[in-house]
């Protein structure tokens, strides 16, 4: 199965999250999708604060690493 990951970046300066670059992950299970999303976000240099499954895909809140 494939799911789109909607990304929102948390910023301590503004307080409000702003949209990041969305991407697609593929895996055979929901747990696999979550792990694939975490791995992609880490590869992008982002720290996952929260990630969840929604009816339309995955939703991730991240922080950029310095």
Order of alpha helices (4+ residues) and beta strands (2+ residues): beta-beta-beta-alpha-beta-beta
